[in-house]
Amino acid sequence: MLRTERLTVRRVRAGDGDAIRSIWAAVAKTPYARFDRPNDTEKEAVARRIARWASFADSTEHMFFAVCLNGAVIGYVAFHQREDGCEAGYCFHPDVWGKGYARESVSALLEHLRALGIRRVTAGTALGNGPSVRLLNSLGFRMTGTEKVSFYRDEAGNDIVFDGGIWELSLRDTPARGGLPECRRLLPSEIGPLRELQRAYKSEIGEDAPSESDMEALAKAIAEERILFFGAWDGPVLAGCCSVTVGFSTFGYAPCGVFEDFYVRPAYRHRGIARELVKTAYRESGVLSMTVGCADCDEPMYRALGFTVRLGNLLALE
C-alpha cells in the first residue's frame, strides 16, 4: 500500500467491482469514451473481470492498483510487464478530473516501479484526449510515435479511426546528473506536487506548512492566472519551482513581474536548475522586467541568478 498526501493506493480487490463499474459507466458518457475500448458494465461481467484483476495481487507481471480518496475508489492504474519494461493504463471517475489525483497517484506508482527495478514505462492515448496527453507530459513521458487506432464503427460498418500517440518514460535510480530537468509553467491541475514542494520549503525554513485553505486560495489564484508558477521536472519529480506575479509598469508601459516562491530541493542544488527556472519564468511570463525583493543575506544568491540591477529601496506598507 502506498500513501500520498491525499490518497491511498493499493492493489485492486474483488470487492472493488461496484466502484469500478460506476467509473466505467460515468466515463462512457464523456466525449473521451470514443478513445478507449468499450467496457462491459453488466454487473456479473464486471465482478468476474475485477476478481481476475484481484487474483494478481502478488504479481509484478500484471499490477492493478486502486486509487482511493477517503476510502472510496476514485480510479485505478494498471501496469503490464513487457519484454523491455511496463505498459501503463489508467482510468478515473469524471467527478475527480482536474484535481491532480491522477498525477499524484501515478507519480507515486512510478517511484514504486523504480524501486522494483523497472526502467522503462510506455503508455498510449489519443492525441485528441487533451487531459490524458497533459498528464503524460507532466509526468515526464515523451511521445515517441503515433498510430491509427479504432475501437468503434459507424452506422455503415466503417471503422472510426483516430490518431493515437505512443509515450515513453525512462526511470532512473537517481536524479539525472548529465542534464537539467525540464522547466515549464505549471498547470492548475498540478497543485498536488506544488503543495508537496511548498511543504518541503516551509519545513526547511522552520515555518508551518500551508493549510488546506491556503492551498485552495493558491489553486484559485493559479487558475485565474493572478500568479504564474514555473517548475523544474525530473521525470515525475517536481525538483524546484518559482513564481511570477504579473503587473503593469508605467515606466515601460508593459507587463512587469515580481519573482517569488523560489525553492529547489536539496538533492537538486548546484546543478544550474535555479538559473534555468529564472530564465524560464522571465521568458514564459511575457514580462518586460522582473524584480525580486530579498533579505540582505540572500542578495549574493539572487545576483548570481541575474538580478544585478539595484532599484532603490523596497518598502512595504505597515
C-alpha positions as CSV (number, residue, x, y, z in Angstrom):
1,M,0.0,0.0,0.0
2,L,1.2,3.5,-0.9
3,R,0.1,6.7,0.7
4,T,0.4,10.2,-0.9
5,E,-0.6,13.5,0.6
6,R,-4.3,12.9,-0.2
7,L,-4.6,9.4,-1.5
8,T,-4.2,5.7,-0.6
9,V,-3.0,3.5,-3.5
10,R,-3.4,-0.3,-3.0
11,R,-3.9,-3.4,-5.1
12,V,-7.3,-3.9,-6.6
13,R,-9.6,-6.2,-4.5
14,A,-12.5,-8.3,-5.7
15,G,-14.9,-6.1,-3.7
16,D,-13.9,-3.0,-5.8
17,G,-16.2,-4.2,-8.7
18,D,-19.1,-1.8,-7.9
19,A,-16.8,1.2,-7.7
20,I,-15.0,0.4,-10.9
21,R,-18.3,-0.4,-12.7
22,S,-19.5,3.1,-11.6
23,I,-16.3,4.7,-13.0
24,W,-16.7,2.9,-16.4
25,A,-20.4,3.9,-16.7
26,A,-19.6,7.5,-15.9
27,V,-16.6,7.7,-18.3
28,A,-18.8,6.2,-21.1
29,K,-20.9,9.3,-21.0
30,T,-18.0,11.6,-21.7
31,P,-16.6,12.8,-25.0
32,Y,-13.4,10.9,-24.4
33,A,-15.1,7.5,-24.3
34,R,-14.6,7.1,-28.1
35,F,-10.8,7.0,-27.4
36,D,-10.9,3.8,-25.4
37,R,-12.1,0.2,-25.7
38,P,-15.7,-0.2,-24.5
39,N,-16.1,-1.8,-21.1
40,D,-18.9,-4.3,-20.4
41,T,-20.7,-2.8,-17.4
42,E,-23.0,-5.7,-16.8
43,K,-22.7,-6.4,-13.1
44,E,-21.7,-10.0,-13.3
45,A,-19.2,-9.4,-16.1
46,V,-17.6,-6.6,-14.1
47,A,-17.4,-8.8,-11.0
48,R,-15.6,-11.6,-13.0
49,R,-13.2,-9.2,-14.5
50,I,-12.3,-7.4,-11.2
51,A,-11.9,-10.8,-9.5
52,R,-9.4,-11.7,-12.1
53,W,-7.5,-8.4,-11.5
54,A,-7.5,-9.1,-7.8
55,S,-6.0,-12.5,-8.4
56,F,-2.8,-10.7,-9.5
57,A,-2.4,-9.1,-6.0
58,D,1.1,-10.6,-5.5
59,S,2.2,-10.4,-9.1
60,T,4.6,-8.0,-10.8
61,E,3.7,-9.2,-14.3
62,H,0.2,-7.7,-14.1
63,M,-0.3,-5.0,-11.5
64,F,-3.7,-3.4,-10.8
65,F,-3.9,-0.6,-8.3
66,A,-7.0,1.1,-6.9
67,V,-6.7,4.8,-6.1
68,C,-8.7,5.7,-3.0
69,L,-9.8,9.1,-1.6
70,N,-11.1,8.9,1.9
71,G,-11.6,5.2,1.5
72,A,-13.5,5.4,-1.8
73,V,-12.1,4.1,-5.1
74,I,-12.0,7.0,-7.5
75,G,-9.8,5.4,-10.2
76,Y,-7.3,2.7,-11.0
77,V,-3.9,2.4,-12.6
78,A,-2.6,-0.8,-14.3
79,F,0.9,-1.9,-15.3
80,H,1.7,-4.9,-17.5
81,Q,5.2,-6.2,-17.9
82,R,6.6,-6.3,-21.4
83,E,9.9,-7.6,-22.6
84,D,11.6,-4.2,-22.2
85,G,9.6,-2.6,-19.4
86,C,6.0,-1.9,-18.4
87,E,2.9,-0.7,-20.2
88,A,0.7,1.6,-18.2
89,G,-3.0,2.4,-18.3
90,Y,-5.3,4.4,-16.0
91,C,-8.9,5.5,-15.6
92,F,-10.5,7.9,-13.1
93,H,-14.1,8.9,-12.4
94,P,-15.0,12.1,-14.2
95,D,-16.1,13.7,-10.9
96,V,-12.5,13.9,-9.8
97,W,-11.0,15.0,-13.1
98,G,-8.9,18.2,-13.0
99,K,-8.0,17.9,-9.3
100,G,-4.5,16.4,-9.7
101,Y,-5.4,12.9,-8.3
102,A,-4.2,11.1,-11.4
103,R,-0.8,12.8,-11.4
104,E,-0.4,12.4,-7.6
105,S,-1.2,8.6,-7.7
106,V,0.7,7.8,-10.9
107,S,3.8,9.7,-9.7
108,A,3.9,7.6,-6.5
109,L,3.4,4.4,-8.5
110,L,6.3,5.3,-10.9
111,E,8.5,5.5,-7.9
112,H,7.3,2.1,-6.8
113,L,8.2,0.7,-10.2
114,R,11.6,2.3,-10.0
115,A,12.1,0.5,-6.7
116,L,11.1,-2.8,-8.3
117,G,13.9,-2.3,-10.9
118,I,11.7,-1.4,-13.8
119,R,13.5,1.1,-16.0
120,R,11.0,1.8,-18.9
121,V,7.3,2.6,-18.9
122,T,5.2,3.1,-22.0
123,A,1.6,4.4,-22.4
124,G,-0.8,5.1,-25.3
125,T,-3.5,7.7,-25.5
126,A,-5.4,9.5,-28.2
127,L,-3.9,12.8,-29.4
128,G,-7.4,14.3,-29.1
129,N,-7.6,13.4,-25.4
130,G,-6.1,16.6,-24.1
131,P,-6.3,15.8,-20.3
132,S,-4.5,12.4,-20.8
133,V,-1.8,13.9,-23.0
134,R,-1.2,16.7,-20.5
135,L,-1.0,14.1,-17.7
136,L,1.7,12.0,-19.5
137,N,3.7,15.1,-20.4
138,S,3.6,16.4,-16.8
139,L,4.9,13.0,-15.6
140,G,7.9,13.2,-17.9
141,F,6.7,10.9,-20.7
142,R,7.8,11.8,-24.2
143,M,5.9,10.9,-27.4
144,T,7.9,8.5,-29.5
145,G,5.5,7.7,-32.2
146,T,1.9,7.7,-33.5
147,E,-0.5,5.1,-34.8
148,K,-4.0,4.9,-36.3
149,V,-6.5,3.4,-33.8
150,S,-10.1,2.3,-33.9
151,F,-12.4,0.9,-31.3
152,Y,-15.8,1.6,-32.9
153,R,-17.6,1.6,-36.2
154,D,-20.1,4.0,-37.7
155,E,-23.6,3.1,-38.9
156,A,-22.2,1.9,-42.3
157,G,-19.8,-0.5,-40.5
158,N,-16.7,1.5,-41.3
159,D,-14.0,1.9,-38.7
160,I,-14.0,5.2,-36.8
161,V,-10.3,6.0,-36.8
162,F,-8.4,8.4,-34.6
163,D,-4.7,9.3,-34.1
164,G,-3.1,7.7,-31.1
165,G,0.2,8.7,-29.5
166,I,2.8,6.3,-28.0
167,W,4.6,7.7,-25.0
168,E,7.7,6.5,-23.2
169,L,9.3,7.3,-19.8
170,S,12.8,6.2,-18.7
171,L,13.0,5.6,-15.0
172,R,16.4,6.3,-13.3
173,D,17.8,5.2,-10.0
174,T,18.8,8.7,-9.1
175,P,18.1,12.2,-10.5
176,A,19.9,12.7,-13.8
177,R,23.3,14.5,-13.4
178,G,24.1,14.9,-17.0
179,G,21.3,17.3,-17.9
180,L,18.8,19.8,-16.5
181,P,15.2,18.9,-15.6
182,E,12.5,20.2,-17.9
183,C,11.5,23.7,-16.8
184,R,8.0,24.9,-17.7
185,R,4.9,26.7,-16.4
186,L,2.8,24.6,-14.0
187,L,-0.8,23.7,-14.8
188,P,-3.6,24.4,-12.3
189,S,-4.1,20.6,-12.1
190,E,-0.5,20.2,-10.7
191,I,-1.3,21.8,-7.4
192,G,-0.6,18.4,-5.7
193,P,3.1,18.3,-6.4
194,L,3.4,22.1,-5.8
195,R,1.7,21.5,-2.4
196,E,4.4,18.9,-1.5
197,L,7.2,21.3,-2.6
198,Q,5.7,24.1,-0.5
199,R,5.6,21.9,2.5
200,A,9.3,20.9,2.0
201,Y,10.2,24.6,1.7
202,K,8.3,25.7,4.8
203,S,9.8,22.8,6.8
204,E,13.3,23.7,5.7
205,I,12.9,27.4,6.9
206,G,11.1,26.4,10.1
207,E,7.7,27.7,9.2
208,D,4.3,26.0,9.4
209,A,3.1,24.1,6.3
210,P,0.4,25.8,4.3
211,S,-3.1,24.9,5.4
212,E,-5.8,23.4,3.1
213,S,-7.5,26.8,2.9
214,D,-4.1,28.3,2.0
215,M,-3.7,25.8,-0.9
216,E,-7.3,26.3,-2.0
217,A,-6.6,30.1,-2.3
218,L,-3.4,29.4,-4.1
219,A,-5.0,27.0,-6.6
220,K,-7.7,29.6,-7.3
221,A,-5.1,32.3,-7.9
222,I,-3.2,30.0,-10.3
223,A,-6.4,29.0,-12.2
224,E,-7.2,32.7,-12.5
225,E,-3.6,33.5,-13.6
226,R,-3.1,36.0,-10.9
227,I,0.1,34.2,-10.2
228,L,2.2,32.1,-12.5
229,F,4.2,29.2,-11.2
230,F,7.1,27.5,-13.0
231,G,8.5,24.1,-12.2
232,A,11.6,22.0,-12.9
233,W,10.5,18.4,-13.6
234,D,12.9,15.5,-13.3
235,G,10.5,12.8,-14.7
236,P,7.7,12.7,-12.1
237,V,9.6,14.7,-9.5
238,L,9.0,18.4,-9.1
239,A,12.6,19.3,-8.3
240,G,12.1,23.1,-7.8
241,C,9.7,26.0,-8.5
242,C,9.4,29.7,-8.6
243,S,6.5,32.1,-9.3
244,V,5.9,35.4,-11.0
245,T,3.1,37.8,-10.1
246,V,2.4,39.9,-13.2
247,G,1.5,43.6,-13.0
248,F,1.8,46.6,-15.3
249,S,4.5,49.2,-15.3
250,T,4.0,52.8,-16.5
251,F,7.8,53.2,-16.7
252,G,7.9,50.9,-19.7
253,Y,4.1,50.7,-20.4
254,A,4.4,47.0,-20.4
255,P,3.8,44.0,-18.1
256,C,6.2,43.7,-15.2
257,G,6.8,40.7,-12.9
258,V,7.7,40.1,-9.2
259,F,9.7,37.0,-8.7
260,E,8.8,34.9,-5.6
261,D,8.3,31.4,-4.2
262,F,11.8,30.3,-5.2
263,Y,12.8,26.8,-4.0
264,V,14.9,23.9,-5.2
265,R,15.0,20.6,-3.4
266,P,18.4,20.0,-1.7
267,A,19.2,16.9,-3.8
268,Y,19.0,19.1,-7.0
269,R,21.0,22.1,-5.9
270,H,24.3,23.3,-7.5
271,R,23.2,21.9,-10.9
272,G,22.1,25.2,-12.6
273,I,18.4,24.5,-12.1
274,A,17.9,27.8,-10.2
275,R,19.2,29.8,-13.1
276,E,17.1,27.8,-15.6
277,L,14.0,28.4,-13.6
278,V,14.7,32.2,-13.6
279,K,15.2,32.2,-17.4
280,T,12.1,30.2,-18.0
281,A,10.0,32.4,-15.7
282,Y,11.2,35.5,-17.4
283,R,10.7,34.1,-20.9
284,E,7.3,32.5,-20.5
285,S,5.7,35.1,-18.2
286,G,5.9,37.7,-21.0
287,V,7.1,40.5,-18.8
288,L,9.3,43.3,-19.9
289,S,11.1,43.5,-16.5
290,M,11.3,41.2,-13.4
291,T,12.3,42.2,-9.9
292,V,12.8,40.4,-6.6
293,G,12.7,41.6,-3.0
294,C,15.1,39.7,-0.7
295,A,16.9,39.8,2.6
296,D,20.4,41.1,2.7
297,C,21.8,37.6,3.2
298,D,20.1,36.4,0.0
299,E,21.3,39.2,-2.2
300,P,24.5,37.4,-3.4
301,M,22.4,34.4,-4.5
302,Y,19.9,36.5,-6.5
303,R,22.8,38.5,-8.1
304,A,24.3,35.2,-9.2
305,L,20.9,34.4,-10.8
306,G,21.0,37.6,-12.9
307,F,19.2,40.1,-10.6
308,T,22.0,42.6,-10.7
309,V,20.3,46.0,-11.2
310,R,19.6,47.8,-8.0
311,L,16.3,49.8,-8.0
312,G,16.4,51.9,-4.8
313,N,14.7,50.7,-1.7
314,L,11.8,48.3,-1.4
315,L,9.3,49.4,1.3
316,A,6.1,47.7,2.5
317,L,3.1,49.5,3.9
318,E,2.7,48.8,7.6
